[in-house]
């Protein structure tokens, strides 16, 4: 329903008041740019004029449509402002040609940003937990750098480093419970009766 009057306007290159109203419905909305199958985002103008200088924003940029410039003269341009603060203009026909191809109404990196925020929140919680422990300053500093020291329990090491990739459980002749925790990068943490006793760094060949 929304695109019908716009398509009619693009086909005729003449805009009625109703069609201009439909174009103006985009004002205030945010859009994101992305490359698609070798196609670059559309070019923008530095002024609402066919003779203005063009520029291409970055492929991961976003912008807000701030106005429908030139509406009174029936020569409309979308006025936009990018994240960087740069102002640009684009003809509605160029905008709609790129819409859902290289101009997106949903942030294509939303999942990536959400995961990054989750990791940042988890890291903040980890550091705050370490600072609240009754450990010496040296142990806390090492733990914040993800360098556990002997004497920590298995649960404390999980707080410091996170869960291991895998665990091997052993029981020697002395019947002392032994666990080997393997981490990415080749680190092997050895526990005896639930306490960290040794850290081996196995170099991968």
C-alpha positions as CSV (number, residue, x, y, z in Angstrom):
1,X,0.0,0.0,0.0
2,X,2.8,2.4,0.9
3,X,4.9,1.7,-2.1
4,X,2.1,2.0,-4.7
5,X,1.9,5.8,-4.9
6,X,5.7,6.0,-4.7
7,X,6.2,3.6,-7.7
8,X,3.7,5.7,-9.6
9,X,5.6,8.8,-8.9
10,X,8.9,7.3,-9.9
11,X,7.4,6.1,-13.2
12,X,6.1,9.5,-14.1
13,X,8.8,11.6,-12.4
14,X,5.9,13.9,-11.3
15,X,4.7,14.0,-7.8
16,X,1.2,14.7,-6.6
17,X,0.6,15.9,-3.0
18,X,-0.5,12.4,-2.0
19,X,2.7,11.0,-3.5
20,X,4.8,13.6,-1.7
21,X,3.0,12.7,1.6
22,X,3.9,9.1,1.0
23,X,7.5,10.0,0.5
24,X,7.5,12.2,3.6
25,X,6.4,9.2,5.7
26,X,10.1,8.1,5.7
27,X,11.2,11.2,7.5
28,X,12.5,10.4,11.0
29,X,13.3,6.8,10.2
30,X,16.8,5.2,10.4
31,X,18.3,3.1,7.6
32,X,21.5,1.1,7.3
33,X,23.9,0.7,4.4
34,X,25.4,-2.6,3.3
35,X,27.0,-4.0,0.2
36,X,25.1,-6.8,-1.6
37,X,26.4,-9.2,-4.2
38,X,29.0,-6.7,-5.4
39,X,26.6,-3.8,-5.3
40,X,27.8,-0.7,-3.4
41,X,25.4,1.5,-1.5
42,X,24.0,4.4,-3.5
43,X,25.8,7.7,-4.0
44,X,24.5,10.7,-2.0
45,X,24.7,14.4,-2.9
46,X,26.1,17.2,-0.8
47,X,23.2,19.5,-1.8
48,X,19.7,19.0,-3.1
49,X,20.6,19.6,-6.7
50,X,21.3,17.4,-9.7
51,X,24.6,19.2,-10.2
52,X,25.8,18.8,-6.6
53,X,28.9,16.8,-5.8
54,X,28.3,13.1,-5.0
55,X,29.9,11.0,-2.3
56,X,29.6,7.4,-1.2
57,X,29.4,6.7,2.6
58,X,30.9,3.6,4.1
59,X,29.2,0.3,3.6
60,X,28.4,-0.1,7.3
61,X,27.2,3.4,7.9
62,X,23.7,4.4,8.9
63,X,21.6,7.5,8.5
64,X,18.4,9.2,9.5
65,X,16.1,10.8,7.0
66,X,15.6,14.3,8.4
67,X,13.5,16.1,5.7
68,X,11.9,15.9,2.3
69,X,13.8,18.9,0.8
70,X,12.4,20.6,-2.4
71,X,8.9,19.4,-1.7
72,X,7.4,22.9,-2.4
73,X,8.9,23.0,-5.9
74,X,7.9,19.4,-6.6
75,X,11.6,18.5,-6.9
76,X,12.1,16.3,-3.8
77,X,15.2,15.0,-2.2
78,X,15.6,13.1,1.0
79,X,17.8,15.0,3.4
80,X,19.7,12.6,5.6
81,X,22.3,12.8,8.4
82,X,24.9,10.1,8.9
83,X,26.3,8.7,12.1
84,X,29.4,10.9,11.5
85,X,27.2,14.0,11.4
86,X,27.7,14.5,7.7
87,X,24.6,15.7,5.8
88,X,23.6,14.3,2.4
89,X,20.8,14.2,-0.1
90,X,19.4,11.5,-2.3
91,X,16.6,11.4,-4.8
92,X,13.6,9.3,-3.7
93,X,13.9,7.2,-6.9
94,X,17.5,6.4,-6.1
95,X,16.6,5.6,-2.5
96,X,13.8,3.2,-3.4
97,X,15.9,1.5,-6.1
98,X,18.4,0.6,-3.4
99,X,15.8,-0.1,-0.6
100,X,16.1,-3.7,0.7
101,X,19.2,-4.3,-1.4
102,X,21.9,-1.9,-0.1
103,X,19.7,0.3,2.0
104,X,18.2,-1.6,4.8
105,X,15.5,-0.8,7.3
106,X,17.0,-3.2,9.9
107,X,20.5,-3.0,11.2
108,X,22.3,-6.0,9.5
109,X,24.8,-6.1,12.4
110,X,22.2,-6.1,15.1
111,X,23.0,-9.6,16.2
112,X,26.7,-8.9,16.2
113,X,26.3,-5.8,18.3
114,X,24.0,-7.6,20.7
115,X,26.6,-10.3,21.2
116,X,29.4,-7.7,21.7
117,X,27.3,-6.0,24.4
118,X,26.7,-9.4,26.1
119,X,30.4,-10.1,26.1
120,X,31.1,-6.6,27.5
121,X,28.5,-7.1,30.2
122,X,29.9,-10.5,31.1
123,X,33.5,-9.2,31.3
124,X,32.4,-6.4,33.5
125,X,30.6,-8.8,35.9
126,X,33.7,-11.1,35.9
127,X,36.0,-8.2,36.9
128,X,33.7,-7.0,39.5
129,X,33.4,-10.5,41.0
130,X,37.2,-10.8,41.1
131,X,37.6,-7.4,42.8
132,X,35.1,-8.5,45.5
133,X,37.1,-11.6,46.5
134,X,39.3,-11.8,49.6
135,X,42.4,-12.3,47.6
136,X,45.7,-10.4,47.6
137,X,46.1,-7.5,45.2
138,X,48.6,-9.6,43.1
139,X,46.1,-12.5,42.8
140,X,43.3,-10.2,41.8
141,X,45.5,-8.5,39.2
142,X,46.5,-11.8,37.7
143,X,42.9,-13.1,37.7
144,X,41.7,-9.9,35.9
145,X,44.3,-10.7,33.2
146,X,42.9,-14.3,33.1
147,X,46.0,-15.7,34.7
148,X,44.8,-18.0,37.5
149,X,47.2,-18.8,40.3
150,X,47.6,-22.1,42.2
151,X,45.3,-22.5,45.1
152,X,42.1,-21.4,43.4
153,X,39.2,-23.8,43.5
154,X,37.5,-25.2,40.4
155,X,34.6,-22.8,40.8
156,X,36.9,-19.8,41.2
157,X,38.8,-20.8,38.1
158,X,35.6,-21.0,36.1
159,X,34.8,-17.5,37.2
160,X,38.2,-16.3,36.2
161,X,38.6,-18.1,32.9
162,X,35.2,-19.5,32.0
163,X,34.4,-23.2,31.4
164,X,37.2,-25.3,29.9
165,X,37.0,-26.9,26.4
166,X,37.2,-30.3,28.1
167,X,38.0,-32.0,31.3
168,X,39.9,-35.2,32.0
169,X,39.4,-36.9,35.4
170,X,42.1,-39.1,36.9
171,X,42.8,-40.9,40.2
172,X,46.3,-41.9,41.0
173,X,47.8,-44.5,43.4
174,X,47.4,-42.1,46.3
175,X,43.7,-41.9,45.5
176,X,44.0,-38.1,45.1
177,X,41.3,-36.8,42.7
178,X,43.0,-35.2,39.8
179,X,41.4,-33.2,36.9
180,X,43.0,-31.7,33.8
181,X,41.2,-28.7,32.3
182,X,42.0,-27.9,28.7
183,X,41.6,-24.3,27.4
184,X,42.0,-22.7,24.0
185,X,45.6,-21.8,23.2
186,X,47.0,-24.9,24.8
187,X,46.7,-24.2,28.5
188,X,46.1,-27.2,30.7
189,X,45.2,-26.6,34.4
190,X,45.8,-29.4,36.8
191,X,43.7,-29.7,39.9
192,X,44.2,-32.0,42.9
193,X,41.2,-32.5,45.2
194,X,39.5,-29.5,43.7
195,X,42.4,-27.0,44.0
196,X,44.5,-25.7,41.2
197,X,48.1,-27.0,41.6
198,X,49.8,-26.6,38.3
199,X,49.4,-24.8,35.0
200,X,51.0,-26.3,31.8
201,X,51.2,-24.4,28.5
202,X,51.2,-26.9,25.7
203,X,52.4,-25.4,22.5
204,X,50.4,-26.5,19.5
205,X,52.5,-27.8,16.5
